[in-house]
Amino acid sequence: DGGITQSPKYLFRKEGQNVTLSCEQNLNHDAMYWYRQDPGQGLRLIYYSQIVNDFQKGDIAEGYSVSREKKESFPLTVTSAQKNPTAFYLCASSIDRGGETQYFGPGTRLLVL
Amino acid sequence: GEDVEQSLFLSVREGDSSVINCTYTDSSSTYLYWYKQEPGAGLQLLTYIFSNMDMKQDQRLTVLLNKKDKHLSLRIADTQTGDSAIYFCAESKNTGRRALTFGSGTRLQVQP
């Protein structure tokens, strides 16, 4: 079964803690993306990567970091610098750097304790 | 203003047609997309249209694109209760940054 997986489904963060959200795809897609979704709003781009070992900031990158060491994996770290991390985080991938037709994972909901 | 705008809410009766509207601002957009999101889930790609087309039909879904007015619509024929969800319009801009720009979503409620 090809697709995009995200884990965990729910994640709880304590004050001052860094947490990492996992995103894996077995679609052999070059490009991967992280979006943040707040209630009643659309998706906002955090980071994207068009190729292994390269990534770019999106519109709301402050307080987040990423890595792209493998084609199939694009983990997102929510650092303690992100003061309002409670949101639904969605990972996506697309077949090439053109970015068209992105496919999404099931999402991770991050809550602050 | 917002790059992509959608109305917030639409309510229809089961069996009727639903029309969800979207306006965008970037005339250089190459592709325009419709995604569906059910509660607590990721986004499911429904359909997309290339910017040189004005209509695309896929079973119960019809997409209309008016490039002059930068207006996109999604028509769902014979709407079912399972179609209740949030629908997002998104554009792929013809820039170096190949990510999608999303509207804020339209919540479709289907009444039995």
Boltz contact constraints between the chains, C-beta under 6 A:
constraints:
  - contact:
      token1: [A, 33]
      token2: [B, 99]
      max_distance: 6.0
  - contact:
      token1: [A, 41]
      token2: [B, 104]
      max_distance: 6.0
  - contact:
      token1: [A, 42]
      token2: [B, 102]
      max_distance: 6.0
  - contact:
      token1: [A, 42]
      token2: [B, 103]
      max_distance: 6.0
  - contact:
      token1: [A, 42]
      token2: [B, 104]
      max_distance: 6.0
  - contact:
      token1: [A, 42]
      token2: [B, 105]
      max_distance: 6.0
  - contact:
      token1: [A, 43]
      token2: [B, 102]
      max_distance: 6.0
  - contact:
      token1: [A, 45]
      token2: [B, 99]
      max_distance: 6.0
  - contact:
      token1: [A, 48]
      token2: [B, 99]
      max_distance: 6.0
  - contact:
      token1: [A, 90]
      token2: [B, 42]
      max_distance: 6.0
  - contact:
      token1: [A, 98]
      token2: [B, 98]
      max_distance: 6.0
  - contact:
      token1: [A, 99]
      token2: [B, 92]
      max_distance: 6.0
  - contact:
      token1: [A, 99]
      token2: [B, 98]
      max_distance: 6.0
  - contact:
      token1: [A, 99]
      token2: [B, 99]
      max_distance: 6.0
  - contact:
      token1: [A, 100]
      token2: [B, 31]
      max_distance: 6.0
  - contact:
      token1: [A, 100]
      token2: [B, 92]
      max_distance: 6.0
  - contact:
      token1: [A, 102]
      token2: [B, 100]
      max_distance: 6.0
  - contact:
      token1: [A, 104]
      token2: [B, 42]
      max_distance: 6.0
  - contact:
      token1: [A, 104]
      token2: [B, 43]
      max_distance: 6.0
  - contact:
      token1: [A, 105]
      token2: [B, 42]
      max_distance: 6.0
  - contact:
      token1: [A, 106]
      token2: [B, 42]
      max_distance: 6.0
  - contact:
      token1: [A, 107]
      token2: [B, 42]
      max_distance: 6.0
